Amino acid sequence: MDKLHAQRRIEELKAVLRENSRLYYVENAPVMSDYEYDTLMHELEALETEYPEYATPDSPARRVGSDLESGFRKYPHKYPMLSLANTYSLEEVEEFADRVAKSISDEFTYSCELKFDGTAICLTYRNGTLFRALTRGDGVQGDDVTANARRIGNIPVKLKGEGWPEEFEIRGEVLMPYESFERLNHEKELQEEQPFANPRNAASGSLKLQDPEEVARRGLFCTLYHIPAGQVDYPTHNSALEAAASWGLPVSDHRRICRNISEIEQFISYWDTERKNLPYATDGIVIKVNQLDIQTRLGYTAKSPRWAVAYKYKAEQALTPILSIDYQVGRTGAVTPVANLEPVFISGTMVRRATLVNEDQIRSLDIHEGDWVYVEKGGEIIPKITGVEESKRMPGALPPVFPKVCPDCGTPLVREEGEAKWFCPNSSGCPTQIKGRLEHFVSRKAMNILCGEATIDQLYSKGFLKTPSGFYSLNKYQLLNLEGWKDRSAERFLDSVNASRNVPFERVLFAVGIRFVGETTARDIARHFGSMDAIAAASEEDLLSVPEVGDVIAKSIFNFFRSVDNIAEIEALRAAGLRFELGEKAARASDSLAGKSIVISGNFSISRDDMKALIEANGGRNSSSVSGKTDYLLAGEKPGPEKMKKAAELGVKIIDEAAFREMVEMPDQAGHDEIEPTLF
């Protein structure tokens, strides 16, 4: 691979990994298996090692995935919450053991434990009482979920026994047992809500609820597995956990002290089968050096400890025949082939369908009609066909023929240069696309209108609804003439339509359904331009000035606002009273930083999110990495050394918080955490 192709591949991998990290940690709706994600991450790490000139501090290979969300107060972790290096290879576990043995001449053991498939949590106890619970966040700071943690049955609010330190952190995982998961999804299906893809997503979503009483009802439980070294006076990791258990903390008892690689592999082999009998999800084994002083000597990389590794079990696989292939049209017009399978049980659920992604995927797998295929459900998410068992192929079986016209409206399909998918260009007349856009518009993270797929089908088939603006002209008389509608249901629906007029502008921008513009991108664009009119008037070059907006997204937005149909719909939504500009909270406080690109690093008297919001409120633009286009590096306490070094090399002006206060009117710190902030 030459340098140009390496650079392009690195940028492509960064974009894919960032988006899938957001879907995993924030949306709790992954579309990629752990194995696929880890494979791409390893490829990125290898390329950045080979071509270090293209490695940047904000690369996913150097950062912990973040689950930070608005709506929660942020606090710094006293010790960084890093991720574990992971592998699917026993040979790499052996290499890990060899590296540790060569680095340490003293005798030592390993603590082998189950790797739980939940969401990470960090508990702080002061004087024997639960003081704070934080999510992993971005590894440096986490969301405060203390009120919710107090409603998880097996997390003690007060410790028992004696010997616990005056203050200490202990970390672990919040899990949702299969029984609770099935009950929750059944309730969601009855309410016509999207069910959770797997117990991990359900646990993560439940921990971030705003109602602690609902958290208590979700049936979560916690298991703890790590006290950061230096907080307790014990010689080994295992003895520290035994002490924690004596204080009433829910420490996992599924662990074993191993002396060598042979015993480690025996433990891995045993749990590969036995874990399927547990009432909750696990996806591997964590191997840690047991002696705490040796952990300290081995230290950390930027992302993970050198004294631990996670061995992950490969996704469960099954062999089953393809009964038929459907071709589904999405809201953007993309046509996706989906295989109908002979039902097969994988990872706790019955799988009947699996996506084939696109025509190229069908060809690369060499799928023929009636083939027996291998199906995986890695991470218990979307089923995926990974291969064909050619020995079971019927004589004379032919490859499926991808349709030339839209399976819904009959319009000839098109495939643009560089695109992997075929599209139906009839966006204004294709029923499936129209209904898909309506479903997107009413979704919870968009306009949050109480309207499911069945209701949209009903309203569309009666001719009451063709475009999103049509929601705002519906009346109670129309609804009551439809089958199944009563006074109360009609009133609730219309109340939610009316309430959607107050949805913030950034969500309105997301709701209109511009191709490639997700929730995060919509927010960034809205905050950058401030109004729908400014976005509509922006050139592609203007759009490229928004961080994380590349050529493809900029072109899509630009073209969207050049469509006569789209402009007419935007004006209809404006007439309906939707918000087309930022509200008071997001509006600029001043133009003192207008046009300035600012990178922040370190801790401040307010949270980093609040600092970024303050920069934007005064006209500035936040950037994640230092470059020649950076105007200022705003350095708080313990800023990142790489950013400081790069700023000095490029001649970027470095300012502290005091200098920043003089540039903008900055609020006094209020309610600042009394724990001294610490950055790794």
Phi, psi and omega in degrees: 000127178279173187296322181296314179293325178296316179298316179297318181293322178298315179295321178297315180296319179301314182297315181295316183291321178298314181296317181287332173294319177297316179298323183286307189275323187262310183281340186055038182217065183293149175240004181232139179289159176304319183296316179297316181298313181295324178297316178294322179296317179296323177296317179297316179300318180294318180293320180290333174290319181285327181235072186297340179294342180257002178277133180237154182300334182268010179298142175303337179288347183240003183233149175280138175303142187249137175247018181297139180224153172290157180097352178235141175288142182256141173226148178286146172285138177295325173233140183302142174261097184266167175267168179263141168295139183228161181208156174250010188241128175295328178299322179287331172296318177298320178296322176300312180298321179296318181297317180296316182298323180287333181277333187237122180274341181288159174286143180205168178233175177243146169255118180255131187221160174292143173264110185278142182259074179226214179236134189291148178216150178234119181256133174248128177249134175237126180051038176080008181238140178298118183262316183205147174233126180237147170283173177298324182062230177258015180093334180260320176222157182226166176281137180281111180240033184301315182300322179287320180299327179295342181261007174270118195308321187262009172270113182288135174283326176234139180279159176246177177072212183206169176096354180286148180295161178300322176213136177200158175255145171221140188239154180188212187224139171263127185239156170243116179299156181305320182298314179294322180299313181295321179295316181296315181293326176297318178297319180295320179295321178296330181266010180058037176255156179293122179287160176289146182288327183199168182299328179298312180297321180295319179295315181295314179297322181291322181294337182261012177292150179276350183248104180302330180294322177291325176300315180300326183283344187283347176076032178284157168216166187237145171229135187247145187213005183204128168248116182306137182302146179099349182263337181229150184262071177231149184286332186229159174301317183295318180292328176294319178291323177298321177295317180300320178297323180291340178272004178093009180277142185281078180272137179294135177261005178270070178216160183214140175275122182245145183260342185204176184294330179297316179292326176299314182292327176296318179296316178299315182296318181299313185281345176301327178263314188293331182299337180290348178266356180283154181276008181216168187274135170228153182226014178171195180232137176256129179249120183237144168295130189281325185283123186293325179293327178287323174305315181297319181292325180287324173074207190223156163267187179296333186245336191208157176287146177278352185259011180213154174212150177250124172266122183253133177289142179290155183301144177294140186231148177219156179249126183206154181276151172278125179273321179193172178232127174260156178238109187261142179256127179268178184293337178268000181095354180294135180258121184243125176283137179230127181273131171270124189249156165296122187308136181218143184271119179223133174048043172089358179224160177273123181258126181240343182219152177210135180289145174252009171069292183198180182297321180299323179294320177300317181291318182295328177278348182057049181282136174241162179300133178078006181298149167273130186232154175271129182241134176241153176226056184302133182067013179057043178245217187295125179299144184220136176276126185249347181185171181240139174266094187294336181295341181261005183290136179285141178301135178081003180297139183248153174295148177293149179261116180292135184297148177266343179235160180298127181293350181258311186246353176083005178287137177303134181282154177233154177223107183287155180301132180087352179270144178269341185251153169273146183232149169269118183281356184276062187296329184269352183234356181274114185305318182294319178296316181300311181293325178297320178293323177295318178296319177296317183300320185272356186299160188301320183274358174255252185270348175057051177264137183287085186204114180267180182301319182295321179294319179296318176304315183295313181293324180290314183296331179275356180081011181279342190216121177234329181226161180304324180297340179296336178301328188274359175247002177290147178230167185296324180299316178300315185293319183290344176272001178264150181297132174090354183270136176238171181308310186295316181294322178294319180295317180297318179298311182293327176297319180291325175297314180296319180296332182293344176295342180262004178296135181301153185305319183298328177284328174297316179299320176294321186292329184292346168080044175287131184301135179076357182262099178275186184300313182293316180297319178300318179296315181297318180293318179299316181290330181288315185265331174089338182205160177295321181297320180294323178292317181298328182272351185289143173277169177299323178296319177300317182295326180292346179283349177280128178306140177074001174265117180257189184302316185295314181293316181301316180295320180297316180294314181302313181293325180303316183275008173253003179270129179300318180297317181294318179297319179297319179292320177300316180293325177294321178291324176297316180295333179284350175098016179287157182280122182245014174208165183295146178283185184299321183293326183267349182292160183291137173277329178196175175251023185296338179245018185306127177079000183268134176262124187232133173251132177252149179208135179102192180251150184229179181287346172237170183294159179297323178297318178294324178295317178296319179297323180293320177299313181294323181295339179253021172091357182277170179236127178280138175232148185272341183222150181281132177214181179296342180271357181285132178272318181220145164255112179271108187255121175266208177289136178051061178290161179294127183298326181294318178294320179297317181295315182293321178298318179295319180296323184268357180075023178284133182292130179256124179238152177260181184296326180297318179294323179295321179301326180287336182277329181226161175277108189253135180294147174295151178292140181222133178064028182293141184300136180282349175282131180299123180294143181227132175248146175264000000 
